[in-house]
Amino acid sequence: MKKVLSLILLLLLVLTACGTQEKEEAKTTPEQTKTEEGTSASKDSETKKELTAEDQKFTNLMVEKNYEAVIKDAINLKTEEQKNFYYLASAFIKNNEIQAKSYVDPTTNETDVNAAKTDYMVVVNYLNRAKYVPDEIKAEVDELRKVSEEKAAFYTEELEKQAAK
């Protein structure tokens, strides 16, 4: 009986502690969050002022649109830089696949809206995971992000229209 009461008391303490922690986290204001994000973003930009030889190699490969070489060299994902360039190259590779792919079924002449939306979301997700974009490809990455987000939103709306029918 004492063991059961002790166990219940212990569980109550743990649950109370968890509830208090959640309330503390919920009290964080959006301004604090923005400040913290801004701080980490400025740290990233500070650390990226001086490119390493590996960063420069990956940047050059990205400028040359040699995405397969970037993937091959960064596939082990040992460093943050390798992960970063892996995500960027993967986004461009996926976009190239999308451009070469037809989402229209030739027999029914209907577009596979779900597949199109999913593919564009993959590109957006890869780009969102990249923490650093070299200046040399920033405009190209921004354009890819914009187009992919717009296409994903368009196909999401199309799916919603289909579901409403």
Secondary structure, DSSP 4 states (H G I P E B T S, - for coil): -HHHHHHHHHHHHHHHHHHHHHHHHHT--HHHHHHHHHHHHHHHHHHTSS--HHHHHHHHHHHTT-HHHHHHHHTT--SHHHHHHHHHHHHHHHHHHHHH---B-TTT--B-HHHHHHHHHHHHHHHHH-----GGGHHHHHHHHHHHHHHHHHHHHHHHHHHH-
